[in-house]
Every structure is written in C-alpha cells, then in structure tokens.
Amino acid sequence: MEKTDAVAALAALAQDNRLDVFRLLVQAGVEGLTAGAVAEALGLAPNTLTFHFDRLRMAGLATVRREGRSMIYAARFETMNALVGFLTENCCGGASCAPAKPAKPAGTRSKMLA
C-alpha cells in the first residue's frame, strides 16, 4: 500500500459514524449488508449514510453491488488488511508483535445483527 492510499483510508475512517459503518460491514463479512440494514443498525438517516458510503468507497474500503432494488455494501478486506500491514510493517524491529488474541471491539451504537 502506498502512503497516499493509507492516508486516504485513515481519513475516511477518521469520523465516528463512518468508523461505525465500516466496523459493521467488517462484522457482516463478505456478503455485506443492505443500506437499510446499516441505517437501522446505526440509527443513521439514509442521506447521511449515502455520504459515508461514498467516502468509504472512494478510499477503497467498501464496495457496493445491486441486488434487485437493494444496494448491498461490503467491506473490502484486501484494503483493510493492506492498511494494517502498512501500519505495522516496521513494528517492533521486524518481530511479530500482533496480539495473541484479538481485542474486544469498542462499544458502538450498533445493534447486534440476527
């Protein structure tokens, strides 16, 4: 990942609602979520959500596909992993310092998906 791509991704995530949207998409996995499901889970207005989706897409962190009348948004895991790799490539003098166990996610306004 190039530095400019990392800056764009970090800038897109540097807003609390967008970070919540991205984390929800990551939780949903490769199948993604409809825009309506994201709006309901996070309590965001559709026009606000469209803006956030666009920022995530421009940064390469999300994709969108149409299924019938629904727009399905999904996280781009390859970009997320590239960003994490970029941030940690020189970590601890080259020794692996990744946590042995994933940290518990910080609390969000999202509801658990059924």
C-alpha positions in Angstrom: 0.0 0.0 0.0 1.3 3.4 -0.9 1.4 6.2 1.7 -1.2 8.2 -0.2 -3.7 5.3 -0.1 -3.1 4.8 3.6 -3.7 8.5 4.2 -7.0 8.3 2.2 -8.2 5.2 4.1 -7.3 6.7 7.5 -9.0 9.9 6.6 -12.2 8.1 5.6 -12.2 6.2 8.9 -11.5 9.3 11.0 -15.1 10.1 11.6 -17.2 8.3 14.2 -20.2 7.4 12.1 -18.0 6.2 9.2 -15.9 4.1 11.5 -19.1 2.5 12.9 -20.3 1.8 9.4 -17.0 0.2 8.4 -16.9 -1.9 11.5 -20.4 -3.1 10.9 -19.6 -4.0 7.3 -16.5 -5.9 8.6 -18.7 -7.8 11.1 -21.2 -8.7 8.3 -18.4 -10.4 6.3 -18.1 -10.7 2.5 -21.9 -11.0 1.9 -22.3 -7.4 3.1 -25.4 -5.6 4.2 -28.2 -3.6 2.6 -28.1 0.1 3.1 -31.3 -0.1 5.0 -29.9 -2.7 7.4 -26.9 -0.4 8.1 -29.2 2.6 8.6 -31.4 0.7 11.0 -28.5 -0.8 13.0 -26.7 2.5 13.4 -29.7 4.9 13.5 -28.4 7.0 10.6 -30.5 8.9 8.1 -30.3 7.5 4.5 -28.9 10.7 3.0 -26.2 10.9 5.7 -25.4 7.2 5.2 -25.0 7.7 1.4 -22.3 10.3 2.1 -20.5 8.0 4.4 -20.7 5.0 2.0 -19.3 7.3 -0.8 -16.3 8.3 1.4 -15.6 4.7 2.2 -15.9 3.6 -1.4 -13.6 6.4 -2.6 -11.0 5.3 -0.1 -11.2 1.7 -1.4 -12.6 0.4 1.9 -16.1 -0.6 0.7 -17.8 -1.9 -2.4 -21.4 -1.7 -3.5 -23.5 -4.0 -5.7 -27.1 -4.0 -6.7 -29.4 -7.0 -6.0 -32.8 -6.2 -7.3 -33.8 -2.9 -5.8 -31.3 -3.2 -2.9 -27.8 -1.8 -2.7 -25.5 -4.1 -0.8 -22.4 -2.7 0.8 -19.4 -4.8 1.8 -16.0 -4.1 3.3 -13.0 -4.5 1.1 -10.9 -6.8 3.3 -7.9 -6.6 1.0 -7.7 -2.9 1.5 -8.2 -3.2 5.3 -5.5 -5.8 5.5 -3.2 -3.8 3.3 -3.7 -0.8 5.6 -3.0 -2.9 8.8 0.1 -4.3 7.0 1.3 -0.8 6.1 0.8 0.5 9.6 2.7 -2.5 11.2 5.3 -3.3 8.5 8.2 -1.9 10.6 6.7 -2.7 14.0 9.0 -3.9 16.8 12.0 -4.1 14.6 10.5 -6.7 12.3 9.5 -9.1 15.1 5.9 -10.1 15.2 4.1 -8.1 17.8 0.5 -8.8 16.8 -1.8 -9.5 19.8 -2.1 -13.2 20.6 -5.9 -12.7 21.0 -8.0 -10.1 19.2 -9.0 -7.2 21.3 -12.7 -6.9 22.2 -14.4 -4.3 20.0 -15.1 -1.0 21.5 -18.8 -0.3 22.2 -20.8 1.1 19.3 -24.3 2.3 18.7 -24.9 -0.7 16.5 -27.4 -3.4 17.4 -26.4 -7.0 17.1 -27.4 -8.5 13.8 -29.6 -11.6 13.9 
